[in-house]
């Protein structure tokens, strides 16, 4: 039995005046922990596609520099969610994504799928584990926010409605999720990374928790065994208890964005053009004219 429910749809006709402001509130105030967890699931889902996993494994980033790769991804997305895609920080994050991805030939449908996970994994997590449900406006804002980001990084043929994009997401997974050793190698590297964040006594809970909250096609594609019934119940009950307790607590008054917290890779701080593989940052720093142009454009 899968923990997560079937995919949900969004009412596209809902009028949203500012998806950036809404997503800022969701990520920084209402659901910072939940969005981080759901975006981790979104990243793991991309490993379920062998051609994507093969490309990622070739770079060596996920197995050799797992913490840096995790932090780089979190910081790029965090700058977008905190500041918005039209801010200097957001424009710099998008420019850096384009530099990173520009080294590779990546199929447009793979780009589309990765983009869709940033919309629908938070919605799926929220539907099952959120301390309150997203409103229709908040769901529409997530769709509009990430669709706009996709356009700015050059993804084409993005579905114009959430219904169409959700249908693409579901069909893509059905057609492309398949086990391959590359999938498992990268997925296991990320799990080991997360285990390293906890005391040794608690580390075994990480693979148990992840195996509980992902669905069966993901587990098969990553070569993971389903959790035992007792372990599964432990994780689900813990998440249910959190659902019950959080609404009783005072609402958060100060933002809690991940980019504002201590960072393992960049304890002294970072510049957005440091994020990504070393080959990208080295080529970026070698050209003073490109750096000057970025300053003038407000990317740094």
N, C-alpha and C positions, 0 to 999 in steps of 0.2 A: 504493500500500500504506500503510495507516495504521500509525503508530507505536504508538498505544495499543491494548491488547487489548480484546476485548468486555467489557461491564460484568460485575462479579463480584457474587456474592451472599454473604450473611452468615448464619451459623447463629443464628437468633433464640433458640434454647433455651439458649444459653450463659448462665450466671449471672454477673452482674457486680455486685460489691458497691458500687463507687464509680466511676461513669464520670467524675466530675469529676477525681478523683485520677489516673486513667489518662490522660485527655486532657491534663492538666497535664504529665505526664511525656512524653507523645508530642510536645507542642508545645514544651516547654522544654528537653528533654534528648536524646531519641532522634532526633527528626526535625524540628528547627526549620527548617532550610533547605527540606526537602522539603515540609513543610506550607505554608510561605509560597508556594512555587511553585505547588502544587496549588490553593491558595485564590485565587491570581491567575488561574489557568485558570478556576476557578469563577466569578469575577467576569466574565471575558471571555465566558463562556458565556451569562450573562444578557443580553448585548448582542445575541445571535443571534436574539432574539425582537423583531420590529419594534415591537410596542406598548410593550414595556418600554424599548427603545432610544429610542423617540419621547418617552416621558415623561422619561427621563433627559436627553435632549438639550434638552428644553424648559427644564429647570432651569438649564442653562448650566454646571453644576458640572464636568462632565467635560471640557469644551473650554476653559473660561475659568479654572478653578481646579483643574486636574487633580491637581497634587501634594497640595493640601489634601484633595481628595475621596479620593485614595488613602490618605493618612495617617489621615483620619478613620475610614475603613472598617477599616484595619489596627488602629487603637487600640481601637475598639469590640470587634472580635473578639478582639484580644489580651488585653484586660481580662477577657473572659469565659473564655478558655482558661487564663490564668494564675491567676485568683482564683476562678473558678467562678461559676455563676449565682446562688448564695445569698449570696455575699459582698456587702459594701457596694459594692465596685467593680462587681461583676456586676449588681447591681440597678440601679445608676446607668446602666450601659451599656444595659440593657434599656429603662429609662425613656427614655433619650435616643433609642433606636431608635424607640420608639413615638411620641415627639414628632415626629421627622423624618418618619416614614411617615404619621402622622395627617393631614398636610396634603393627602394625595392619595387618590384612589379607586383602590385596587389590588385586582385580582381575587385571590380566595383561591387559585386554582390557580397563579397566578404566584408568590404567596408560597410555596406548597408547593414549586414547582420550585426557587426560589432556596435554600430550606432544604435540599432534597435534594442540591444541588450541593456543599454544605458537608460532606456525608457521603461521597458517592460519588466526587468528584474526588480527595480524598486517597487513597481506596482504589485508584482506578485508577492514580494516579501510583505509589503504593507497589508495586503488583503488577508494574509494568514497570521502575521506576527505583529502588526502595527498596534501601538497603544490606542490609536484611533484610526479610522479609515481616511484615506485621502478624499477630499471633496472632488466633485467633477471639475471644478476650476483648477485644482492642483494637478489632477491627472492631465488635463489639457495643457497646462503650463510645462510639465515635463516633456510632453510630446513636442510642443513648440520650441522649447529651449534647445533640446538636442537636435532637432531638425535644422534649426538655424546654425548650430555649430557644424553639422554635417555639410551644409552648403558652403560654409566658410573654409572647410578643409578640402573642398573640391569633390565631394561625393555627388554623383549625379543620379537622376531617376529616383530620388527619395519620394516615397509615396506621400501624396498630399493630404491624406486623411489617416487618422490613427487606426481605423478599422483595416485599411489596406496594409499599413505597416505591420500591424499585429499579425495579419494573415501571412505576410511575407516571413516574419519571424518564425512562426510555427512551421510553415512549409520548409524553410531553409533547414531548421533543425532536423526535421523528418528525413530530408534528403541527404544531409551532410554529416550528421553525427555518426561516427564509426570508430571503433577501437583501433588504436595504433600505438606502438611503444613510445613514439615521440609525445603523444598526448599524455601518457602516464608519467613519463620522465619529468615533464614540465610541471604537471599538476602535483606530483609528489614533492618536487623542489619547493613549491609554494607552501604546501602543508608543513614541510620541515621548517621552513622559515617561521611560520606562525607558531609552531611548537616552541621554537627558540625564544619567543617573547614571554613564555610562562615558566614558572618554576617546574622543575623536572616532575614533581608529583602530579601536576595538572596537565602536562603536555599530552598525555594520551587522550584527553578530552577533545583535542582539536580535530583529529581525523574522524572521531565519532560524531562530533557536532556537524562537521561539513557533510559527512555521508548521510546524516539525518535530514538536513535541510535541502539537499539537492535531489533532483528527481531521478528515476530509474534510467532514462536514456543517458543522462550525464554520468551516472555511476558506471554504466557499461562502457561508454566511450573513453572514460579515464581509467578503466581497469580496476575499479574499487569495488570491494565487497559491500553488500548492504549491511547496515548496523544490526546488531542483535536487538531483540525486542526490549530487553531491560535497559540497554544503553539508549535506545531510541526514546523510550519513555522518560528517562532522566533528562535528556536534552529538551524534549517537547514540553515537559512540565516546568522546566526552568524558564523557557521562553513564555509560557502561559502565565507564570507567576509575575514575570516582568510586565506583561500586558496588563495584569490586574493592578499592580502597584503604581505604575507610572502616572495614570490619571489622577491618583490621589495626591501627588506631589505638586508643589508650586510650579508654575510655568517658568521656563528658563528666561531670564532677563538679559543675560550676557551671551554673546555668540560663542559657539564651540566648534569652529571650523578646524578640520585636521591640519590645515596649513599653518595654523597659529600655535600648534603644539610642538614640543621638542621632537626633533627629527633625528633618527639614528644615522642616516647617511650624511646629513648636513647639520651637525650640531652647532656650527658657528653661523648658520644662515646660508642662503643660496641665491643665485641669479637664475632666471628661467632658462637662459641659454646654456646652463650647466646640465640641464636635465636631458637624459637620453644616453645612448651609447657613446663611448669615448671618441669614436671616429667622427661622430657628428659634432661634438663639442670642440674637438681639436680643429676640424676644418672651419668651424664657425669662428674660432678665435684667431686663426692665422691671417684673416683678411681685415685690416683696419678700416677699409672703405665700407665693407658690409656692416661693421660694428657702428661706424659713424651714421650710416643710413638708418640703422635700427634705432639709434638714439633720436635722430631727427623725426622718425615716424612714431616715436613714443612707444616702441616695443619693449624697451628695457626699463 
